[in-house]
């Protein structure tokens, strides 16, 4: 149960980071913001599909959190490494 709560808490914090980074990107506007919005929707659908497959094959809630945490961590790394437009 402790691992489950840890995973849930970490996912919450990590997701907030990605939301903040995306808001900044959207505020910047332009083609990059549009591409990010499209990417966000596509990734959410893909992550939900992967999570559904994990649950269908007997995966635990912790396994689902790991799927989402991996996607969120990758997004945070990608968004944080971009230089803002001058």
DRENLOMAR-967229 format. One line per field, with one value per residue: x, y, z of N, C-alpha, C in turn; residue in one letter; chain; residue number from 1. Coordinates in Angstrom, 1 decimal, m for minus. Atoms other than C-alpha are relative to their C-alpha. Layout:
N
n.X	c(X/...)
n.Y	c(Y/...)
n.Z	c(Z/...)
ca.X	c(X/...)
ca.Y	c(Y/...)
ca.Z	c(Z/...)
c.X	c(X/...)
c.Y	c(Y/...)
c.Z	c(Z/...)
aa	c(A/...)
ch	c(A/...)
i	c(NUM/...)
This chain:
86
n.X	c(0.8/m0.9/m0.5/1.1/0.1/m1.1/0.1/1.1/m0.5/m1.0/0.7/0.7/m1.0/m0.6/1.0/0.1/m1.1/0.3/1.1/m0.6/m0.8/0.8/0.7/m1.0/m0.1/1.2/0.0/m1.0/0.8/m0.7/0.1/m0.5/1.1/1.0/m0.6/0.0/1.4/0.3/m0.8/0.6/1.2/m0.4/m0.7/0.9/0.7/m0.9/m0.2/1.2/0.0/m1.1/0.5/1.1/m0.6/m0.7/1.0/0.6/m0.9/m0.2/m0.9/0.5/0.1/m1.4/m0.5/0.6/m0.6/m1.3/0.2/0.3/m1.2/m1.1/0.4/0.0/m1.4/m0.5/0.5/m0.6/m1.3/0.1/0.4/m1.0/m1.2/0.2/m0.2/1.2/m0.2/m0.4)
n.Y	c(m1.2/m1.2/m0.2/m0.6/m1.4/m0.7/m0.2/m0.9/m1.4/m0.4/m0.2/m1.3/m1.0/0.0/m0.5/m1.5/m0.6/0.1/m0.9/m1.3/m0.2/m0.1/m1.3/m1.0/0.2/m0.5/m1.5/m0.5/0.1/0.4/1.4/1.0/0.2/0.9/1.4/0.6/0.4/1.3/1.1/0.3/0.8/1.3/0.7/0.5/1.2/1.1/0.4/0.7/1.3/0.9/0.3/0.9/1.3/0.5/0.5/1.2/1.2/0.3/m1.0/m0.7/m1.5/m0.5/0.1/m1.1/m1.2/0.0/m0.4/m1.5/m0.8/0.0/m1.0/m1.4/m0.3/m0.2/m1.3/m1.0/m0.1/m0.6/m1.4/m0.8/m0.2/m0.9/m1.4/m0.8/m0.9/m1.4)
n.Z	c(0.0/0.0/1.4/0.8/m0.4/0.5/1.4/0.3/m0.4/1.0/1.2/m0.2/0.0/1.4/1.0/m0.1/0.7/1.5/0.2/0.0/1.2/1.2/0.0/0.6/1.4/0.6/m0.1/1.0/1.2/1.2/0.4/m1.0/m1.0/0.7/0.1/m1.4/m0.3/0.7/m0.7/m1.3/0.1/0.6/m1.1/m1.0/0.6/0.0/m1.4/m0.5/0.7/m0.7/m1.4/0.1/0.3/m1.2/m0.9/0.6/m0.1/m1.4/m0.6/m1.2/0.1/0.0/1.3/0.8/m0.4/0.6/1.4/0.1/m0.5/1.1/1.1/m0.6/m0.1/1.4/0.4/m0.9/0.5/1.3/m0.1/m0.8/0.8/1.2/m0.3/0.4/1.1/m0.4)
ca.X	c(0.0/2.9/4.3/0.9/0.6/4.1/3.5/0.2/1.9/4.8/2.6/0.6/3.7/5.3/2.0/1.8/5.3/4.3/1.1/3.1/5.6/2.9/1.0/4.2/4.5/0.9/1.3/4.2/1.8/2.7/3.2/5.1/2.2/m0.2/2.1/2.4/m1.4/m1.7/1.1/m0.5/m3.8/m2.1/0.1/m2.8/m4.7/m1.6/m1.0/m4.6/m4.4/m1.2/m2.8/m5.9/m3.7/m1.8/m5.0/m6.5/m3.5/m3.7/m1.5/m1.8/m2.6/1.2/1.9/m0.5/1.0/4.4/3.1/1.8/4.9/7.2/5.2/5.0/8.8/9.6/7.4/8.9/12.4/11.5/9.7/12.3/15.1/13.6/14.8/12.1/11.7/13.4)
ca.Y	c(0.0/2.4/1.9/2.7/5.9/6.9/6.3/8.2/11.2/11.2/11.0/14.0/16.1/15.1/15.8/19.3/20.0/18.9/20.9/24.0/23.5/23.0/26.1/28.1/26.5/27.2/30.8/31.2/30.2/29.5/26.2/24.6/25.2/23.6/20.6/20.2/20.2/17.5/15.5/15.8/14.3/11.5/10.6/10.5/8.1/6.0/5.9/5.0/2.2/0.8/1.1/m0.7/m3.5/m3.8/m4.1/m6.6/m8.8/m8.8/m5.8/m4.0/m0.4/0.1/m1.1/1.4/4.2/3.2/3.5/7.0/8.1/7.0/9.1/12.1/11.9/11.7/14.8/16.7/16.0/16.9/20.1/21.3/20.9/23.2/26.8/29.4/31.6/35.0)
ca.Z	c(0.0/0.7/m2.8/m4.3/m2.3/m3.2/m6.9/m6.8/m5.0/m7.4/m10.4/m9.1/m8.6/m12.0/m13.9/m12.4/m13.7/m17.2/m17.0/m16.1/m18.9/m21.4/m20.3/m21.0/m24.4/m25.2/m24.1/m26.5/m29.3/m32.9/m34.7/m31.8/m29.4/m32.0/m32.4/m28.6/m28.3/m30.9/m29.3/m25.9/m27.1/m29.1/m26.1/m23.7/m26.0/m26.3/m22.5/m21.8/m24.4/m22.8/m19.3/m20.5/m21.9/m18.7/m16.6/m19.1/m18.8/m15.0/m14.2/m10.9/m10.2/m9.5/m13.0/m14.5/m12.4/m13.8/m17.4/m16.8/m14.7/m17.6/m20.1/m17.7/m17.0/m20.7/m21.3/m18.4/m19.7/m23.3/m22.4/m19.9/m22.4/m25.0/m25.1/m25.1/m28.1/m27.9)
c.X	c(0.9/0.5/m1.1/m0.2/1.2/m0.1/m1.1/0.5/1.0/m0.6/m0.7/1.0/0.6/m1.0/m0.1/1.2/m0.2/m1.1/0.6/0.9/m0.8/m0.8/1.0/0.2/m1.2/m0.1/0.9/m0.7/0.8/m0.1/0.5/m1.0/m1.1/0.5/0.0/m1.4/m0.4/0.7/m0.6/m1.2/0.4/0.7/m1.0/m0.8/0.9/0.2/m1.2/m0.1/0.9/m0.5/m1.1/0.5/0.6/m1.1/m0.7/0.8/0.4/0.9/m0.6/m0.1/1.4/0.5/m0.6/0.6/1.4/0.0/m0.2/1.2/1.1/m0.3/0.1/1.5/0.6/m0.4/0.7/1.5/0.1/m0.4/1.0/1.2/m0.1/0.3/m1.2/0.4/0.4/m0.8)
c.Y	c(1.3/0.3/0.7/1.5/0.9/0.2/1.0/1.5/0.5/0.4/1.4/1.2/0.2/0.6/1.5/0.7/0.0/1.0/1.5/0.3/0.1/1.3/1.1/m0.2/0.5/1.5/0.6/0.0/m0.5/m1.5/m1.0/m0.2/m0.9/m1.4/m0.6/m0.4/m1.3/m1.2/m0.4/m1.0/m1.4/m0.8/m0.5/m1.2/m1.2/m0.6/m0.7/m1.4/m1.0/m0.4/m1.0/m1.4/m0.6/m0.5/m1.2/m1.2/m0.3/0.9/0.7/1.5/0.6/0.0/1.1/1.3/0.1/0.4/1.5/0.8/0.0/1.1/1.4/0.4/0.3/1.4/1.1/0.3/0.7/1.5/0.9/0.3/1.0/1.4/0.8/0.9/1.4/1.1)
c.Z	c(0.0/m1.4/m0.8/0.4/m0.5/m1.5/m0.4/0.3/m1.0/m1.4/0.0/m0.2/m1.4/m1.0/0.1/m0.7/m1.5/m0.4/m0.1/m1.2/m1.3/m0.1/m0.6/m1.5/m0.7/0.0/m1.0/m1.4/m1.2/m0.3/1.1/1.0/m0.6/0.0/1.4/0.4/m0.6/0.6/1.3/m0.1/m0.5/1.1/1.1/m0.5/0.1/1.4/0.5/m0.6/0.7/1.4/m0.1/m0.3/1.2/1.0/m0.6/0.1/1.5/0.8/1.2/m0.2/0.0/m1.4/m0.9/0.4/m0.7/m1.5/m0.1/0.5/m1.1/m1.0/0.5/0.1/m1.3/m0.5/0.8/m0.5/m1.4/0.1/0.7/m0.8/m1.1/0.5/m0.4/m1.2/0.5/m0.8)
aa	c(X/X/X/X/X/X/X/X/X/X/X/X/X/X/X/X/X/X/X/X/X/X/X/X/X/X/X/X/X/X/X/X/X/X/X/X/X/X/X/X/X/X/X/X/X/X/X/X/X/X/X/X/X/X/X/X/X/X/X/X/X/X/X/X/X/X/X/X/X/X/X/X/X/X/X/X/X/X/X/X/X/X/X/X/X/X)
ch	c(A/A/A/A/A/A/A/A/A/A/A/A/A/A/A/A/A/A/A/A/A/A/A/A/A/A/A/A/A/A/A/A/A/A/A/A/A/A/A/A/A/A/A/A/A/A/A/A/A/A/A/A/A/A/A/A/A/A/A/A/A/A/A/A/A/A/A/A/A/A/A/A/A/A/A/A/A/A/A/A/A/A/A/A/A/A)
i	c(1/2/3/4/5/6/7/8/9/10/11/12/13/14/15/16/17/18/19/20/21/22/23/24/25/26/27/28/29/30/31/32/33/34/35/36/37/38/39/40/41/42/43/44/45/46/47/48/49/50/51/52/53/54/55/56/57/58/59/60/61/62/63/64/65/66/67/68/69/70/71/72/73/74/75/76/77/78/79/80/81/82/83/84/85/86)
